[in-house]
Amino acid sequence: MEQTSIDLLARIADALERLAPPKPPELDLAVADAYVWNPALGQLAPVRKISRVEIGLLKGVDRQKTILVENTLRFARGLPANNAMLWGARGMGKSSLVKATHAVANQERPGSLVLIEIHREDIRTLPDLLNLLRVQARRCLILCDDLSFEKEDADYKALKSVLDGGIEGRPDNVLFYATSNRRHLMPRDMIENERGSAINPNEATEEKVSLSDRFGLWLGFHNCDQPTFLAMVDGYAAAIGLPITSEDLHAEAVEWSVTRGSRSGRVAWQFMQEIAGRLGVATV
């Protein structure tokens, strides 16, 4: 009878083990230099080839480039560095600069820096990601592109906790970079509306607005003028090797920017795609 009970318990244990979800594989950051965070699985998906441009092709952002490269290189060398927020005009190379800077750091110190992308909607799981990275040997640069918060959005509290450090503190091997079109990560009309309807206007939005103040580096990106736009076009054209005169290139680039109603690095690259395709030249 006793043996029968033991056998039954053993069968039950085996059945429960089969029903249990599989354990996630051990994290190995040596597989790739970039990953995308998947919070549903609690895993990092490796990125075999990062979509980025060479840092020399980023025009009109020389000051921002210098500051961010220096900060990132210090971090890659194991020295103190600041979390950074890159804010401002669309298409002016904010996320491109982060990815290009990551490449610069790994060129100087091969394999020193891992780039990890976390999507805006997953920012509440950032503490889980940090716990996963805390025990890793490689240094990790987390990028959240197009970060912003709306009125009823409480996800900013997770980020605020990370930037403040909390009890555990931000892991020494982790740095956080964010890009945003909003200087304070929230809509201007929301700031004004809350200030206007609050008993104490100064306290109404202090908690959310102060979030941006917790980034050690604040780099602004602004709309470019025509000479800068043409410099972007010239840089791309030279790198691709377009068989076209500078005069014709500039004339078409100006016309393209007028039809688009804007000038930016993104518009310059879209123009390159158009003219390179027309001339039968590959851009990659």
Residue, then its C-alpha position, 0 to 999 in steps of 0.5 A: m500500500e505504501q509503495t502504491s502511494i509513492d508511485l501515485l505521488a511520483r506520477i502526479a509530480d511527473a504530470l505537474e512537471r510536464l504541465a509547468p511552463p518551460k523555463p526561459p533559456e539562460l541569458d547569453l549576451a555574447v550572442a549579439d551586440a543588440y537585442v529587443w526586449n520581449p516582456a511577455l516572454g521575459q526574454l531578449a531577442p537578438v538582432r543580427k543586423i542593426s539598421r543604422v547609418e554611419i555616424g559621419l553621415l549625420k549632419g547638422v548635429d555636431r554638438q549633440k554628436t560630440i557630447l553623446v559619443e563622449n558620454t557613451l565611450r566613458f560608459a563603455r570604458g567602465l567610467p561614470a556616465n549619464n542617462a540621456m534624453l534626446w528631444g526635438a524635431r522629427g527626423m533629425g537623427k535622434s535614434s540614428l545618433v544613438k545607434a551610430t554611437h553604439a557602433v563607435a563604442n564597439q569599434e573602440r572597444p570591441g564587444s564592450l557594449v550591448l544595445i537593447e531596445i525597449h518599446r514605449e508600451d513596455i516601459r512599465t516592465l523596465p525594472d524587470l529588464l534591469n533585474l535581468l541585466r544586473v548580473q550580466a558582465r557586458r555593459c548595456l545601453i537601453l534605448c527607448d525610442d519616441l518616448s512620451f506620456e499621456k494624461e492618464d498614463a502612469d507608466y512614467k513612474a517605472l521610469k522615474s524609479v529607474l532614473d532615481g535609482g530606488i533602493e537597489g540603484r541603477p545597475d552599474n552596467v546599464l545606461f538609459y537613453a530615450t528619444s522624444n519629440r516632447r521636451h518634457l515627455m508630455p503634451r504642452d496643452m496637457i501641462e497648461n490644462e493641469r496647471g490651470s485647473a489645479i489648486n496649486p498649479n506649481e505642484a499639478t504637473e511637477e511629478k511628470v515634468s520633473l521626469s525629464d530633469r532626471f536625465g543627466l544629459w538633455l540634447g535638443f534637436h531642431n529643424c535644419d536650414q537649407p544649407t544643412f539639408l543640402a550637406m546631408v544630401d551631399g553626404y549621402a550621395a558621396a557615400i552611395g556614389l550617385p552619378i549626378t552633378s552637384e547642381d542637379l542634385h541640389a536642384e532636385a533636393v530643394e524641390w523634394s523638400v518643398t513638396r514634402g514641406s520640411r527639411s530633415g535627415r529623414v527627408a534627405w534619406q527619403f530623397m536619396q532612396e528616390i533618386a538612387g532608385r531612379l538612377g539604378v544605384a543601390t543604397v545598401 
